[in-house]
């Protein structure tokens, strides 16, 4: 199954012409995951938005010039033969191929804006964490720094932020904004600026575990990276 998915990615997206970047998604988790992608406004949808990836498997996706969007991985999914079902984390409307729907947070995100004029990329934990996720650029010019978040934040997640699955197991960790919906955690209202909205004790837990990831909305200085002409490997776990 993994091979047929890989071939379909290459065939479909080569029809768009020369790619701006090749994304390789690697599952280093000991369990199956269901990667998903959501494109920015007006940008083409990649691989119909989602697919299955078993342990030690990888998939390659060609993205066209100017593409922007995000990748995340769903966990604990069950789908029937028609592609309908549900996931413990990151669910996108109960379907295998998200088809333009976003994932329900908390999810760990890899975000990209290509050719603007550089590529901008980041790992975001602003809405929370469900899996370790890292980005490794290759073949580009510029700083092109790897963004590594291999820590399992679920283990250090404060009890008030923990998400528990149907079997009673911890499956994700919310951000404080997602959990409490208060301006000091969401950087909204009167403190919607970098000078007025600062890291909190909760966001600092995320930052200590993954220093190069976005930990709250105005974490640009240590959370955004650039590269030119690169391909990108996104690893889970």
C-alpha positions as CSV (number, residue, x, y, z in Angstrom):
1,X,0.0,0.0,0.0
2,X,2.8,2.4,0.9
3,X,4.4,1.9,-2.5
4,X,1.2,2.6,-4.4
5,X,0.7,5.8,-2.4
6,X,4.2,6.9,-3.1
7,X,3.8,6.4,-6.9
8,X,0.5,8.2,-6.9
9,X,2.1,11.2,-5.2
10,X,4.9,11.5,-7.9
11,X,2.6,11.0,-10.8
12,X,-0.1,13.4,-9.7
13,X,2.2,16.2,-8.7
14,X,4.7,15.9,-11.6
15,X,1.8,17.0,-13.9
16,X,2.1,20.4,-12.3
17,X,5.5,20.9,-13.9
18,X,8.8,21.6,-12.1
19,X,8.3,21.4,-8.3
20,X,9.4,24.1,-5.9
21,X,10.3,21.5,-3.3
22,X,10.1,17.8,-2.6
23,X,8.7,16.9,0.8
24,X,9.6,13.4,2.2
25,X,7.6,12.3,5.1
26,X,9.1,9.6,7.3
27,X,7.4,7.7,10.0
28,X,9.9,6.8,12.7
29,X,7.2,6.0,15.2
30,X,6.6,2.4,16.3
31,X,3.0,2.7,15.2
32,X,1.0,3.7,12.1
33,X,0.3,7.4,11.6
34,X,-2.0,9.2,9.1
35,X,-0.2,12.3,7.7
36,X,-2.4,15.1,6.5
37,X,-1.8,18.4,4.7
38,X,-3.7,21.7,4.4
39,X,-2.8,24.2,1.7
40,X,-2.9,28.0,2.1
41,X,-5.6,30.1,0.4
42,X,-5.6,29.6,-3.3
43,X,-2.8,27.0,-3.2
44,X,-3.3,23.5,-4.7
45,X,-4.2,20.7,-2.4
46,X,-1.5,18.0,-2.0
47,X,-2.3,14.3,-2.1
48,X,-6.0,15.0,-1.5
49,X,-5.1,16.0,2.1
50,X,-4.2,12.8,3.8
51,X,-3.0,9.2,3.7
52,X,-1.7,6.3,5.8
53,X,2.0,5.7,6.7
54,X,3.1,2.6,8.5
55,X,6.2,2.3,10.8
56,X,9.5,2.8,9.0
57,X,7.7,3.9,5.8
58,X,8.2,7.1,3.9
59,X,6.2,9.1,1.2
60,X,7.4,11.7,-1.2
61,X,5.3,14.7,-2.2
62,X,6.1,17.2,-4.9
63,X,4.9,20.8,-4.2
64,X,4.6,23.4,-6.9
65,X,6.3,26.8,-6.9
66,X,4.7,29.3,-4.4
67,X,3.0,26.6,-2.4
68,X,2.2,27.2,1.2
69,X,0.6,25.1,3.8
70,X,1.0,22.8,6.8
71,X,1.6,19.1,7.5
72,X,0.5,17.2,10.6
73,X,0.0,13.5,11.6
74,X,-3.1,11.9,12.9
75,X,-2.9,9.1,15.5
76,X,-5.2,6.3,16.6
77,X,-7.3,6.3,13.4
78,X,-9.8,3.8,12.2
79,X,-11.1,4.0,8.6
80,X,-13.5,1.8,6.6
81,X,-13.0,0.8,3.0
82,X,-14.6,4.1,1.9
83,X,-12.2,6.2,3.9
84,X,-14.6,7.2,6.6
85,X,-13.8,6.9,10.3
86,X,-12.2,8.8,13.1
87,X,-8.8,9.6,14.7
88,X,-7.8,10.0,18.4
89,X,-5.8,13.2,17.4
90,X,-5.7,15.5,14.4
91,X,-9.0,14.3,13.0
92,X,-10.2,16.2,9.9
93,X,-13.9,15.5,9.7
94,X,-13.7,11.7,10.0
95,X,-12.2,11.1,6.5
96,X,-8.9,9.6,5.4
97,X,-8.2,12.2,2.7
98,X,-8.8,15.5,4.5
99,X,-9.6,17.3,1.2
100,X,-9.0,20.8,2.4
101,X,-10.2,20.3,6.0
102,X,-7.8,21.2,8.9
103,X,-6.9,19.0,11.8
104,X,-8.6,19.3,15.2
105,X,-6.0,20.5,17.6
106,X,-3.9,19.8,19.5
107,X,-1.5,18.7,16.8
108,X,2.2,19.3,16.1
109,X,2.6,21.2,12.8
110,X,5.2,21.6,10.1
111,X,4.4,24.9,8.3
112,X,5.9,26.1,5.0
113,X,5.7,29.1,2.6
114,X,7.8,28.4,-0.5
115,X,9.5,30.9,-2.8
116,X,8.6,34.1,-1.0
117,X,11.3,34.8,-2.3
118,X,12.9,32.4,0.2
119,X,11.3,29.4,1.8
120,X,10.0,30.1,5.3
121,X,9.4,27.1,7.6
122,X,8.7,26.3,11.2
123,X,7.5,23.6,13.6
124,X,4.5,25.0,15.6
125,X,3.2,23.9,18.9
126,X,1.1,27.0,19.3
127,X,-2.1,24.8,19.4
128,X,-0.5,21.9,21.2
129,X,1.4,18.7,20.6
130,X,0.5,15.2,19.6
131,X,3.7,13.7,18.1
132,X,7.4,14.6,17.9
133,X,8.1,16.3,14.5
134,X,11.2,17.6,12.9
135,X,12.2,19.3,9.6
136,X,15.5,18.7,7.8
137,X,16.3,20.9,4.8
138,X,18.6,19.4,2.1
139,X,20.3,20.9,-1.0
140,X,19.4,24.5,-0.3
141,X,21.4,27.7,0.2
142,X,21.3,30.1,3.1
143,X,20.9,29.3,6.8
144,X,18.8,26.2,6.1
145,X,18.7,25.1,9.8
146,X,17.1,21.9,10.9
147,X,14.2,22.3,13.3
148,X,14.1,19.4,15.7
149,X,11.4,18.5,18.2
150,X,12.0,14.9,19.3
151,X,10.8,15.3,22.9
152,X,7.6,13.6,24.0
153,X,5.8,16.5,25.5
154,X,2.9,14.3,26.5
155,X,5.1,12.9,29.3
156,X,5.7,16.3,30.8
157,X,2.3,17.8,30.0
158,X,0.6,19.5,33.0
159,X,-2.6,17.6,34.0
160,X,-4.8,20.5,33.0
161,X,-3.6,20.4,29.4
162,X,-3.6,16.6,28.9
163,X,-5.9,15.1,26.3
164,X,-7.0,11.5,27.1
165,X,-8.1,9.0,24.5
166,X,-11.0,6.6,24.6
167,X,-8.9,3.9,26.2
168,X,-7.8,6.3,29.0
169,X,-4.3,6.8,27.5
170,X,-2.7,10.2,27.2
171,X,-2.8,11.1,23.5
172,X,-1.9,14.8,23.3
173,X,-1.1,18.0,25.1
174,X,-3.1,21.2,24.6
175,X,-1.6,24.6,24.5
176,X,-2.7,26.9,27.3
177,X,-4.5,29.0,24.7
178,X,-6.5,26.0,23.5
179,X,-7.3,24.9,27.0
180,X,-8.2,28.2,28.7
181,X,-9.1,30.6,25.8
182,X,-7.7,33.6,27.7
183,X,-5.9,36.6,26.2
184,X,-2.6,36.2,28.1
185,X,-2.2,32.7,26.6
186,X,-3.7,33.5,23.1
187,X,-2.1,37.0,22.6
188,X,-5.5,38.4,21.8
189,X,-7.4,41.6,22.6
190,X,-5.3,44.4,24.2
191,X,-2.1,42.3,24.3
192,X,-2.1,41.3,20.6
193,X,1.5,42.3,20.0
194,X,5.0,41.0,20.6
195,X,5.7,43.8,23.1
196,X,2.7,43.1,25.3
197,X,2.2,39.3,24.9
198,X,5.1,37.3,26.5
199,X,5.9,33.6,27.1
200,X,4.0,32.0,30.0
201,X,4.9,29.2,32.3
202,X,2.9,26.8,30.0
203,X,4.6,27.9,26.8
204,X,8.0,27.7,28.4
205,X,7.4,24.0,29.1
206,X,7.0,23.5,25.3
207,X,10.0,25.8,24.6
208,X,12.3,23.9,27.0
209,X,11.4,20.6,25.3
210,X,11.7,21.9,21.7
211,X,13.8,25.1,21.7
212,X,13.5,25.8,18.0
213,X,9.7,25.3,17.8
214,X,7.0,28.0,18.0
215,X,5.7,27.8,21.6
216,X,3.3,30.8,21.6
217,X,2.0,33.2,18.9
218,X,4.8,35.7,18.9
219,X,7.7,33.3,19.1
220,X,9.0,34.5,15.7
221,X,12.6,35.2,16.8
222,X,13.5,31.6,17.7
223,X,10.7,29.8,15.7
224,X,11.0,30.9,12.1
225,X,13.6,29.7,9.6
226,X,14.6,30.3,6.0
227,X,16.2,28.5,3.1
228,X,16.4,28.8,-0.7
229,X,15.9,26.0,-3.2
230,X,15.8,23.2,-0.7
231,X,13.9,19.9,-0.4
232,X,12.6,19.0,3.0
233,X,12.4,15.8,5.1
234,X,9.7,15.8,7.8
235,X,10.1,13.1,10.4
236,X,7.6,11.9,13.0
237,X,9.0,10.5,16.3
